[in-house]
Amino acid sequence: MRHGPGWNVRAGRLSMMERQPMASRKKSQQRKSSSKGATRRRRADGPTLAQQADRYALYLASVQEPSFEVRFFRTAYRQVFGRDTEPRVLREDFCGTAAVCYEWVKGHPKRRAIGVDLDPEPLQWGRQHLAARLRQTTRDRVTLLEDDCLRVIQTKADIVAAENFSYWLFKTRAALRDYFKAAHANLGPRGLLIVDSMGGPESMTEQWTDQRPITGPNGRFKYLWEQQRINPIDHHCRFHIHFEFRDKSRLERAFSYDWRFWTIPEVRELMLEAGFEQSLVFWEKEDKDGEGTGRYRIQESAPNDPSWICYIAGVKGR
Ligand SMILES: C[S@@+](CC[C@H](N)C(=O)[O-])C[C@H]1O[C@@H](n2cnc3c(N)ncnc32)[C@H](O)[C@@H]1O
């Protein structure tokens, strides 16, 4: 969870002090004017860091933690189907750069992964920057499909994953149920659909920007998660990811999301309506100071923290 787009959960819960309420907007205007001066000086020296930035590398460093995801998927599968079972085939829907697919196949020579995304650009970025780091025999076990996740294919998976709230792009019960039906059909006789979910009063505060310092492949930068609009009547919401660099240049709206803010009970009901026998909620365990441990366990009750992220699994063939 790093951060689901919003946060770096896997490294522990959101640290509230980093959030920037409205008041700092003035500060950002001041920042803008002072950075104007910096911009003028910089022009003489060449392109800004923002102009040179690679948004997929920044995204991966800010909001994805493939090694955590892969460990969690295997643990959840064995918790549901037994410690003597071993998931081999992972299907990563809405895969983007397919970073989780490439991490999955590194874990065992019998593992295979299927990455599905409609957009050829992140798929190509993944081939060039992630697959390229793997041995031929390892990357050959990843199949990328430039395709719609709603399409059912021959090759069945043990786990279908839809992370970073990608399924929130479906805004009606019928549309989300159809996606869950497709995921169910893309699983073998038994398997798990694993999605993440976020919530808590703060995650529904609009016109609120969370920012965090991140150390990426090309040094430190700031990751900004803007909660621009959340309509309480239809739960339609708009979020943006911005990046800010040491030279104060910014990559505005590097990624934007037009989503529906789904709740856990809605998602669980739709998983059952789509054919899953059961749905389970994996909630992050807290340490004695109430801090997130990065370990998740099946729960039916939890504190409504200011902001939280959890996993929801649909079970097939238990
Ligand atoms: C938020 S990104 C998620 C990237 C990655 N899964 C992650 O965990 O960060 C959503 C991705 O879903 C893709 N996408 C949107 N609708 C899709 C669909 N119907 N079928 C396949 N991919 C889709 C977009 O192209 C985009 O790359």
PDBQT file of the ligand as one rigid body, heavy atoms in Angstrom, charges set to zero:
ROOT
HETATM    1  C1  LIG A 401      -4.342   3.135 -11.487  1.00  0.00    +0.000 C 
HETATM    2  S1  LIG A 401      -3.589   2.330 -12.837  1.00  0.00    +0.000 S 
HETATM    3  C2  LIG A 401      -3.087   0.931 -11.952  1.00  0.00    +0.000 C 
HETATM    4  C3  LIG A 401      -1.751   0.509 -12.165  1.00  0.00    +0.000 C 
HETATM    5  C4  LIG A 401      -1.288  -0.664 -11.312  1.00  0.00    +0.000 C 
HETATM    6  N1  LIG A 401      -2.214  -1.775 -11.299  1.00  0.00    +0.000 N 
HETATM    7  C5  LIG A 401      -1.103  -0.293  -9.858  1.00  0.00    +0.000 C 
HETATM    8  O1  LIG A 401      -1.347  -1.158  -9.010  1.00  0.00    +0.000 OA
HETATM    9  O2  LIG A 401      -0.648   0.784  -9.562  1.00  0.00    +0.000 OA
HETATM   10  C6  LIG A 401      -4.966   1.773 -13.780  1.00  0.00    +0.000 C 
HETATM   11  C7  LIG A 401      -4.630   1.101 -15.089  1.00  0.00    +0.000 C 
HETATM   12  O3  LIG A 401      -5.820   0.483 -15.581  1.00  0.00    +0.000 OA
HETATM   13  C8  LIG A 401      -5.824   0.518 -17.007  1.00  0.00    +0.000 C 
HETATM   14  N2  LIG A 401      -7.217   0.258 -17.433  1.00  0.00    +0.000 N 
HETATM   15  C9  LIG A 401      -8.288   1.075 -17.295  1.00  0.00    +0.000 A 
HETATM   16  N3  LIG A 401      -9.422   0.443 -17.736  1.00  0.00    +0.000 NA
HETATM   17  C10 LIG A 401      -9.048  -0.813 -18.141  1.00  0.00    +0.000 A 
HETATM   18  C11 LIG A 401      -9.745  -1.955 -18.661  1.00  0.00    +0.000 A 
HETATM   19  N4  LIG A 401     -11.071  -1.943 -18.839  1.00  0.00    +0.000 N 
HETATM   20  N5  LIG A 401      -9.047  -3.057 -18.968  1.00  0.00    +0.000 NA
HETATM   21  C12 LIG A 401      -7.696  -3.079 -18.817  1.00  0.00    +0.000 A 
HETATM   22  N6  LIG A 401      -6.961  -2.037 -18.290  1.00  0.00    +0.000 NA
HETATM   23  C13 LIG A 401      -7.636  -0.933 -17.960  1.00  0.00    +0.000 A 
HETATM   24  C14 LIG A 401      -5.263   1.897 -17.294  1.00  0.00    +0.000 C 
HETATM   25  O4  LIG A 401      -4.720   1.935 -18.586  1.00  0.00    +0.000 OA
HETATM   26  C15 LIG A 401      -4.175   2.051 -16.195  1.00  0.00    +0.000 C 
HETATM   27  O5  LIG A 401      -2.916   1.639 -16.660  1.00  0.00    +0.000 OA
ENDROOT
TORSDOF 0
